[in-house]
Amino acid sequence: MPFTPLHMGPGILIKALLQGSFSLMVFGWAQIVMDVQPLFVLITGDGHMHGFSHTYVGATLLAIFSALSGKYMSELGLKILRI
């Protein structure tokens, strides 16, 4: 099921439970990164909706990428929004 708003409900619940040890911004970034491939398929019609990015290997690689880049992307987003 593409697109981040549908995934944020469980993320908000986890944030409420774990508070300071869970970043909702990084979680949201991970959802965006995961949904790039299905978005490409929807736009072009090429490939499988749930291709490599939705396999264990692909999701693990995307999780590592999201964990390493999420803090910096969050800071950039807040800077752009002037928050």
Buried (B, 14 or more C-beta within 10 A) or exposed (E): EBEBEEBBEEBEEBBEEEEEEEBBBBBBBBBBBBBEBBEBBEEEEEEEEBEEBBEEEBBEBBEEEBEEBBEEBBEEEEEEEEE
